Structures are given as C-alpha cells and as structure tokens.
Amino acid sequence: MNHPLALSRIKTGLVLIDIQDKFASAIPGFDGLVANAARLVLTFQMYKLPVVVTEQYPKGLGTTVEKLRALFPMFEAIEKMELSAADNQAFANRVRELGIETFVVCGIETHVCVNQTVLGLLAQGATVHVPADAVGSRHRLDHDITLRKMEQAGAIISTTETCLFELVERAGGQDFKNIQRMVKGRLRDTGHAATARPVPAMPAAAAGPEPLPEPVLTESNGDAPVTTEELGNSLPAPKPPEVAPEKDDSVVDAMLDSIDKKVEALDPIGGADFDLDKDIADLDSLLKVDGIESEPLKLDDDEKPGA
C-alpha cells in the first residue's frame, strides 16, 4: 500500500497554470520550468492520465508556449480571468468530467495563480502535489515563501523528478527507461526503438539550451532490469575541485568594490540573486596573513539588502 503522500496514478491529473509567452522574459529559469512541465506532460500522456491547461487573459499575456502546445495531438486551453482556476466554472466542469481527485499543479506565478488554485483545490478536499522546480515567480522570495504557505495549507511540495519516479513505481521495463531518458534529457522516439538513432549532439561551439524531450508514448515491454551503468549515467557530473584564490590586493579590492555595490544597490525584496554572506566569507579568507585570521567582516541585519 502506498503512503498517502506518495503520488499514484489513481484519479490523478496534471494542471498547467498559465505557462504563457509574455512570462518568458519575466520569470527567472523560465526555460527550465518549461522543460520540467514538458517532462510531466509526457509522463502523464504515457500513462493516459488527464492534463488540463489554463491561460490567464491570453489576449494580453499570449497563449501557452509553443514548446508545450506541440506536445498535444489536439491542444485546448481553458481561458480564465480568475486568479484561482478552481473558481473558474469551465475548469471545475472539466476536472469533474475527468474524475480528477489528485492534482499535480505546475505553472506561473507561484505566489499568484498557482497559489490560489492550489488553495482552492485543497478547500474542495482534493489532494495537491506541487513540484517546486516546475513553478516560478518573478522574485525568489515570493516563490519560496509561497511554497511554504501552500505546504502549511496541506499541499505536498515535491519536485518534477520525484513525481516522475513515484508515477512509474518500479524499475525495469520501457516505462522506467522512458522516465530515465526524460530525467537525463536525452529522449528519442522509442516507439521505433529498433531503428531509431539518438539525436546527434550539437558541436560545443554551437550548443544552445538543452533541447526539450520528444514525446514518448510507449507501452511497458517487460520487466528487464536497467543496468547499473545506465543508472549511473543519470547521476550529475561531479563538480570540479575548487581552486583557492590567490591572495592578491587587486582581488581583495575588487571583492570590496563588489560588496559595496551590492549593499548600495539594495535590490528589491526577492530580486537579489547574490549571496552577500558568501562574498564576505570569501573576502575574509583572502585577508588571512601568516595563519592569523583577521577580524571577521559582518554586516548588521539592518545593513543587509532587503532589511
């Protein structure tokens, strides 16, 4: 028996919230979000599970991005003005017709339409999973805090990869291999596995963003175990060893200037993408002389950005 927090394929559906063209330049990591949404769509299609797509005011915000639209044999989105899809009558009718009781919700923005949709579904008694790497906001603070809020409200915060492997349930067979390829981003048309060739890699100089996986809708063809070599290839490459910076006055001066500029900039809350404490710690390590540590540099809380 599965744990109640584990995702299963029973009465489960995927909801894509407003992954539209106009958000592309505003959401950090948008391409990665789209790629993870695509992996979820392909997995739900593989298991013939329902996928529901919403679009917020498409006349102004554009339609769902083409990389996701192309995954559907017949694309259809529910237009809405409500921030919560759960308050949209067409959406409510659709999920009732499809018999969805457990929802995987991804999309944009975490703290606006995703949050209100999740809270609305929870209020109706549904089970809701939110893959944190398949939702996004303009500011990281809004994203992070709202994930905590949804979890406190009863949502299950997860990741795309966790959802994929919970749906497949067991190793071995074509389904598991499809999931592996999606995780590694090296999907091919396994419907013609006997003749298909892997997509050739782009030359290093011309390499662009990681291509989205191609649709995979194959049936499981047995319980053949996956080799340890194949599993090993899915692990991230080890990070190269870090090289300690030389104790050079120009490096120290540059780091001081960098910290000063970051403090003076006072980026909006959630908008800063730097780690001030790390910069200060790195600078402190550079100022050590003959094994004698300098007085650690620290900023009071009211001096830090966002304070």
ABEGO torsion letter per residue (X at the ends): XBBAABBBABGBBBBBBGBBAAAAAABBGAAAAAAAAAAAAAAAAAAGBBBBBBBBGAAAAEBBBAAAAAABABBBBBBBABABAAABAAAAAAAAAAGBABBBBBEOBAABAAAAAAAAAAAAGBBBBBBAAABBBABAAAAAAAAAAAAAAGBBBBBAAAAAAAAAGBBEEAAAAAAAAAAAGABBBAAAAAABBBBBBBBAAABBBBBBBBBBABBBAEABBBBAAAAAAABBBBBBBBBBBBBBAAAAAAAAAAAAAAAAAGBBBGABABBAAAAAAAAAAAABBGGBBBBBBBBBAAABBGX
